[in-house]
């Protein structure tokens, strides 16, 4: 397994696909690993692109220091890894924790960017998000890793997904012990506690940006992604129906279709970053990837007038 040495720490990575093709990078969520993107890798390589997956410091097969992980260093490590692999630029994709790194990378290393796909991400927090984060951290340090992961289940997935996978989820939870360590995960979460809003910074992003948000995401709800849409001029916001925070796991085939559609549009110079909002088409066999979102997409209730009419 290949490793990149970054300041005496080992960063595990996997790099596959045809040489010379555009590169697509995937950045993990908090308790994911490079292997989490296996289905994505196969599909995107089959479409003719190269894929770079890697474990962030503290994750998977990378070094797991118990202290002193710097949240602001994640994008710096990716830049160093791309330099090590002679990757001039790439499509940078990431979910949740990784989606924040996508945006920060886009701000700090624009020449490395071919396009950005932040998914279930945020540039600032509110009281509810802070409360959820505090509960997850307290669950980890007071009860244990297993308890924190179980708290993640109703945040990450819809009720239907949990019901349909009730026999699989316990196995997934147990399996996560094999590639995560308590102290390292605690260290990663503690690094997020220094998070500072950077909404103003994303105005600097000029490269094509596809913003993806699950319809029922309780952790990074629509307002988080609306902020991105408003502040990144070369962007589109796409809402993924019937999915929660971890829609990349709930509906990977749809997420893959959206990502590949975006990359193909940018490569063919047909991408239109007009700050519009769209709804993803759940019909995977349809040639239509998405359709324009009409009406007040920020509301969960039908719009009514003062007399109660529609």
Secondary structure as GFF3:
##gff-version 3
##sequence-region A 1 310
A	DSSP	beta_strand	3	6	.	.	.	ID=ss1
A	DSSP	beta_strand	9	16	.	.	.	ID=ss2
A	DSSP	beta_strand	23	27	.	.	.	ID=ss3
A	DSSP	three_ten_helix	34	37	.	.	.	ID=ss4
A	DSSP	alpha_helix	38	46	.	.	.	ID=ss5
A	DSSP	beta_strand	50	54	.	.	.	ID=ss6
A	DSSP	three_ten_helix	71	73	.	.	.	ID=ss7
A	DSSP	alpha_helix	74	84	.	.	.	ID=ss8
A	DSSP	beta_strand	90	95	.	.	.	ID=ss9
A	DSSP	alpha_helix	97	108	.	.	.	ID=ss10
A	DSSP	three_ten_helix	110	112	.	.	.	ID=ss11
A	DSSP	beta_strand	113	119	.	.	.	ID=ss12
A	DSSP	alpha_helix	127	138	.	.	.	ID=ss13
A	DSSP	pi_helix	139	143	.	.	.	ID=ss14
A	DSSP	alpha_helix	145	156	.	.	.	ID=ss15
A	DSSP	alpha_helix	159	164	.	.	.	ID=ss16
A	DSSP	alpha_helix	166	175	.	.	.	ID=ss17
A	DSSP	three_ten_helix	176	178	.	.	.	ID=ss18
A	DSSP	alpha_helix	182	192	.	.	.	ID=ss19
A	DSSP	three_ten_helix	199	204	.	.	.	ID=ss20
A	DSSP	beta_strand	209	214	.	.	.	ID=ss21
A	DSSP	alpha_helix	222	231	.	.	.	ID=ss22
A	DSSP	beta_strand	235	240	.	.	.	ID=ss23
A	DSSP	alpha_helix	247	250	.	.	.	ID=ss24
A	DSSP	alpha_helix	252	267	.	.	.	ID=ss25
A	DSSP	beta_strand	276	280	.	.	.	ID=ss26
A	DSSP	beta_strand	290	292	.	.	.	ID=ss27
###
